[in-house]
Structures are given as C-alpha cells and as structure tokens.
Amino acid sequence: MVPNKLWPVTTGLVWVVLGIISCSSLGPPPPQGVPNSFNVGQLAPQFTTTDRKGQVHQLSDFRGKVVLVNFWATWCPPCVEEMPSMESLCKELDQEQLAIMALSVDDSWEPVEVFFRESNFGLIIYSDFGGKIARLYGTEKVPETYILNKHGVIVHKVVGATNWMAPKMLSFLRQLLAV
C-alpha cells in the first residue's frame, strides 16, 4: 500500500511510464521534447498559401523534401524566441532537401513586415491570416510545428518553442533527410 502523501507522485510516475511505453512513430525516434501527435503517420493535409512576395505555394510543391510546417505569430514571445534557431537551421541543412514553411497566424502582412525589418531574418514566411490552415492541422496554440518526411507524412509534432539547432534535433532531422 502506498502512503497517502506518496500517492500523487506514484500515480504521476505511472502515467509517465505508460505514456513513454505507448508512444510509437514512423521514422527515427523523436528527440526529447518532441511529442507524438494524434495525426502522426498520416499524410499531411494539403493547403495553398502565399509568401511575402505574393507568390502562391502549395504544400505539395515541397514533396521530396523534409518539411517543417511551423505555425507562429509576431505577438507570440515563444515564436519569436525560436526564430533564430530556425534561421540557423536553414543555413545548417541542405535547402534542396529541407523546407521550412513558417505560417504566420497574424492578422495581416503589416506586423510580419515590421518584425522582419527589425529582426533582419531571412526566412521565407507564408500567410495563414485567418488561421484556416492552423485549424486544418488541429493547431491549438503557437508555436506548433509539424515535421513531415519526404513523402509528406507527418512524423512528429512539436508544441512550443524549440531549439532547432540542438544536437538531438539536428541528428533527428539529418536521419529524416537521409531516408
């Protein structure tokens, strides 16, 4: 019998262990801090969006590449916090094999343009101003990132700000690129 004071701790540990045991994914195992999503293993929902230059893009344009579909906003401190590592990731990995689709859920291009003038980032930003794509993906908060393999299948979902240059994350993405 577990004493009453230890019951919450014991129960919590049991749930953590059960959660770890029940996780499964396609592809290499996720690095620490990358939880599996309800739609891991499914083909990513297709969408059409525009970039800051007004060019139209579809998710399917990036088939054959590992794709990070990132939902973010200029008013979101954790989103802004992860931008430098996402920018570094673009420079670190082969852009012929990796695409980052940073989808802004701001209200318009105006705050995005101000943000990029002040930050000097070079990422290509795409619009999701009505949040239609975020809803399609079941995104509940930002930042959220869906990692797709070269076949367009969601292999992992990252909730919250992430250091995309962390050694475990880089190793994980390089494994996806090699497949």
N, C-alpha and C positions, 0 to 999 in steps of 0.2 A: 504494500500500500504506500502511495506517495503522500508525504505530509502536505497539508493544505497550502503552505507557503511555497512549495516547490511545484505545485500543480500547474500554474500558468507557464512556468519555464519548461517543464516537461512536455506539456501539450504543444507549446511553440516549437520545440525541437522535433517532435514527432511530425508536425506539419511540414517543417523544412525538409526533413529527410524524405518524406513521402513526395514532396514537390520535386526534389532532385531525382528521385528514382523514376518518377513518372514522365520526366521530360524526354522528348525524342525529337530529332530533326533530320532533315536531309542535308547531305554535305558534311563538312567538318564540324566538330562540336563548337558551340559558341564560346567566345572568350567570357570570362567572368563579367557579369553585369549586362549580358545580352540575353534577356529572357525570350523564350519562345512565344509566339503569338498564336491566337486561335486559328489563324489562316496560314500558318507555316505549312509548306508543302503544296499550297495551291498556286495556280497561275495567277500572277498579279493582275488586278483589274486594269483594263486599258483606259487611257484618258488622252485628251488633247489639251494643250495649254499653249501659252505664248511666252516668249522671253522678253527681256527689257527692250530689245530692238523691234519687237512686234512680230517676230518670226514665229510661225506655228510649228509645234512639235508634238509628236505622239510618243507615248512610252515605247511602242513597238519599233520606233526609229533606232532604239538602242539595243535591240535584240543582238545577241552575240557578245555583249559586254556584261560585266557585273555592274549592277546599278544600285545606287543608294537613292531612294525616294525619301527626301527629307522635308517634313512639314515644319515651318518656322515662321517667326514674325519679328519685326523690328522692336516691338514693345515687350518682348519676352526676354528677360535677362539671361536665362539658361541658353536660349537660342543664340544670343549674341556671344555668350561665353564659349560656345563650341565652334563658332565660325573660324577662328584662327587655325584650329586643328583640322578642320575640313578643308580650308585653303591649303594647308601644308600637305594634306593627303593628295590633293590634286597634283601637287608638284612631285610628290614621292613616287606615286604609282603611274604606270603607263596609261595615258589617256586614250590610247587605242583599245584598251581592254576594260577601262573603268569609266563610268559616267556618274556624275552627281547631279541629281535633279532636285535642287533646293527650291521648294514650292512655297512662296510667301502667302500666308493667310492674312496679310494686312488688308486694308480696305481699298488701296489703290497703289499705283506705282510711286506716288509722291513720297511717302515715308521711306520706301525702299531706295529711291534715288538719293535722298538726303543721307541715309545710313551709309550707302556705298561711297558717296563723296567724302564723308567724314572718316570712313574706315580704310578706304583705299584697297578693299578686297577685289579680287578679280574673278570670283566665282560667277558662273552663269546662273542667273536667277530666273525662275519661272513663276507665273501667276496662278494663284488659287484664291482670288479675292473674295469669292462668295463661299469658299470652304466646301465647294461641291466635291472636289477630288478627295479632300480630307474625310468627308462623310462617306464617300465610296469605300475608302480604306478602313473605316471604323476608327479613325483617329479621334481620341477624346481630349488630348492636350498636346501642347507643343513644348519642346521639340519631340517629334517622333520620327524615326527613320526605319524604313523597310529595306532590307538588303535582299536583292534579287540575284539569282545566279544567271549564267549566260543564256539560259533557256526561258528566263522571265518568271521563274518560280520563286516565291517568297521563301527564303531560307531562315531568316531571322528578323526580329523586330526589336528595335532599341527605343526604350522610353526614357526621355530625359536627356540632358546634355551628356555628351560622350567625348572623351579624348580620342579622336580618330588616329592619332599618332602613337598611342600606347602600344608597346611591343606585342601584347597578345592580340590586339585588334589588327595590327599590321600583318601579323602571322596568319590570322584567320582570313583576312581579305586576300593575301597572297595565295593561300590554299585554294580559295574560290577561283582566282584568276588562272591558276594552273590547271584546273579541271576542264 
